[in-house]
């Protein structure tokens, strides 16, 4: 693999110098809509740089298959070569960046289908991770069982403006953690005792608007 990744997103610098990408190109969205690629990204983000051969051993895939998916991820700018090695023995690492996949022009059918496909894959991925945690949590240390937030479920009557404000507040909380989270993609920057923690939230209208009785 050589050359620069395709220009498939707008990139700007965030506070702290962290690049930010708005993923709007259908081919870029589709590039992420594959379980093996998500597993590869997760593995690289968790354990650091790895080769196609190493990833194949960890994920139970063939080296050829991992090599193919690595090239697709690199093509769209999600990973890059870490230096050293050749062919399937060259290591790859995650590109440190923040990404948004929410600002899609749904009047573009191809983009809307690509986004919906990605969101379906991501939802399944996160539910699988939650089920895996529940299956093993009794064997986890008490401090981690107490720290985990499995379910925070509330039904609120909100206006669209109030839901927008709530979304912004949640995003601001997460954004304050963004820089250290991205820095810790490099294992050398991780404090002892840290673990990968998945944060998932959604707030969606669940019924028609309330109309007061006459």
N, C-alpha and C positions, 0 to 999 in steps of 0.2 A: 504494500500500500504506500503510495507516495502522493505528494501534492497536498493542497489545502482542502479542508472539508467544504462541502457545498454551502453556499450562502442561503440558508433556509430560515433565518430568523433575524430579528433586529437585536443588535447587541449594544448595550450601554453599560457604563460603569456605575455600580451602586456605591453607597458610602462604604468606605473600607477597601475600595478597589475591587470588589467582587463583581465579575461580569454578570450581566442579566440578559436573558434571552426570552423574547416573546415568540413562542413556537406557533406559527400560523400556517406553514406550508404543509399541505396534505401528505406529501411524501415523507416529511420529517415526522409527522404524527404517526404515520403507518410504520415507520422504522422502529418506533417504540412499542408498537402493538403486537409484540411477540413474547410469549412467556420465557423462552430461552434467553432473549436479549435482556429482559428484565432481571433474570437470575444472574446473568453475566455482570450487569451493572451493579447489582446488589453485592455480588461477591467481590468485585473490584473496590467498591466503596467500603466494604467491611474489612477486607484483609489486605488491601493494597495491590500494587502492580502484580500481574500474573500473565503467563503465556497461554496460548491456546491449548497446549498439552496439559498444563497444570489445571486449567479450568475444566477441561474434559474429564480429568480424574475426579475433580470435586463435584461436578454436576451430573456425572453419569452420561455424558454425551461423547460423541466422537470428536477427535481433535480437528478433523476436517470441518465438521459442523460448527464448532466453536470458532474456528478461524474465519469461516464465512460470516457469522454473525458479528464478530469483532470488526471485520472490514465494513460492514453496513453501519455499525455504530460510529466508527471513525469517519465514515463518509459524511455523516450528518452532524459531526462535531461533538459527540457525547463522550468519546474517549480519544486518546492519543497514544502514540508510541512513547514508552518510558525510557528508551535508549538501551542499546545492547541486544545481542542475539539477532538471528535471521529466521525467516520463514515462520514456522509455528513455534519457534523457540524465542521469538522476540517478545518482551513484556509490554503490556498495555496498562494504562492507568486512566482513571476518570478525569475528565476535564472539570476543574473547579469552576462552577457557575451556578447561578440561580435561574430557574426557568419558570415561565408562566404558560399555561395552555388554556387559559380561560377566555381570552379576548379573540374569539373567532367570529368572523362574519358569516352568520348562518344562512345568508342569502346565497352563499357559494355552496351548492349541494355536496361537492366533492370534499370540501374542507369540513363541512358538518358531519358527513359520514365518517371521515377519518378521525375526527375528535370523538364522536360517539363510540367508535370502535375502540379507541385507546382508553376511554373512561370505563368501558365495560371490562376490559382486561385488567385495568388498575384496581377496579372495585373487587373483582374476583381474587386478585393477588393479595389485597389487604385483608379480605375476609379469611383467606387461607392462612395468613400470618396470625390472625386473631385466634382461629381454631387451634393452630399449632401451639400458641401460648397457653390456651386453656387446657390442652392435653398434657402439658408438662409443668404447669404452674405449681402443682403440689410438691414437685421435687426442687423448686427454686428456693433460694434463701428468703427468709421471712422479710428482710428489708426490701427486696425487690417485689415480693407479692404485695406488700403494703404500698409501695410507691406506684405500682402499675395502675393505670386508669383504663379499665376494660370497657366500661359503658357509662356514658353520661347522657342520659336521655331525658329530654324535656319537650313538652309541647307548649308553645307560647302563641298567644294571639298578638300578631305584630302587623304593622303596616309595611309596605314595601320600603319606605324610608327607614323605618326602625330596623328591618332585617339588613338593609345595606349598612347601617351604622354598626350593627353587631358584627357583621362580616369584617368591616374595616378594623374594629377593635381587636378581633381575633388575629387578623393578619398583622397588625402592629405588634402584638405580643410575640408572634412567631418571627417577625422580621428582626426584632431585637436580639434574637438568638442566632440569626442567620450567619453572621460572619464567623463566630467560633465553630458553628456546626460545619461549615464548609472547610475551615482550616483543619478540622479534625479528620477530613478525608485522608490526610497524610497521617499514617500511624505514628509518626514521630511527634506529632502535636497532640496526641491523646493523653490526658491525665490517667494515671493508674486507676482502675476500677470503673472506667466508663464502659458503657455498652451501647450498641445500636438500639435506638428506641424509635418506634414508628408512631407518628402523630397523624391521626386521620380525623377529619371533621366534615360534616355537611349540615347545611340548614336549608331545607327545601319546603315550599308550600305543600301542604298535605290535604287541602280541601278548598272549596270555593270561598270567595270573600264573604264576610258576614254582612247581611243586610238587616238593619233594625226593622222590627215590625211597624206597620203603619199605625 
